[in-house]
């Protein structure tokens, strides 16, 4: 391996999530922040968080329920 071309490795780097959770892992940075982690991500927590822009979620849910009603009448 070539010398002096690899970044420094920090075996006890601290990664902090926006929710406040902290993880100690190995990295080339001493510390870093992230917006989501396993403690707050909707996939892992089971909580659904939707950002509604101009009622799009309601429109989608209305179309979805209308489509299931049409299927059930046939």
N, C-alpha and C positions, 0 to 999 in steps of 0.2 A: 504494500500500500504506500501511496505517496504521503509524505509527511507535511503537516501544516496546511492541509486543504480541507480537512473535515471540521465541522462545527463542534463546539464544546458540548458535552452531554451532561445534563443535570439529572441524576437518578431520583432526586426528591423534589421535582418541580411541582408547584401548587397551581392547580387550575380552579378558578372560581366561577361558578355559574351566577346568572342574574338572580336566581331564586335564593342564593346564599349558600348553596351546597358547595363543599370544597373537596377536591380529589387530589391525591398525591400520586403522581405517576412520573415516569422518566420522559424527558423531552430535551430538545435543544434550546428551549427557553426556560428561564428560571421560574417565571409565572406568566399566566395568561388568563383571560376571561372569555366566557362563552355565554350565549344567550339561552341555550337550552341544554338540559342534561337528562339523564334517565329518571331523576327525581321529579322533574316538572314537565317532561314531554308528554303530550296527550296520548301517544301510542302506548307508552309504558304505564301511565297513570289511569287510563280509561276515561278520563274527563274530556269531553268534547268542548273545544273552544273555537268558535267561529267568529271571524271578523266580518261583520255585515256592512257591505258598501251599497247604499241606495236600495236596500230591501231585496237584494239578490237572493239571499238565503230563503226568505219567505216565498219568493216567486218560484224558486226551485222546488221547495217542499210542497207548494200548492200544485205545481205541475205533476209532481211525483204521486201525490195522493189522487189526483184526477185520473192519472194513467192506471193506477191500481183499481180504481172504481170501474173503469171501462173494462178491464180484464175480468173483473169479478162478475159483471153483468152478462158476459158472453157465455 
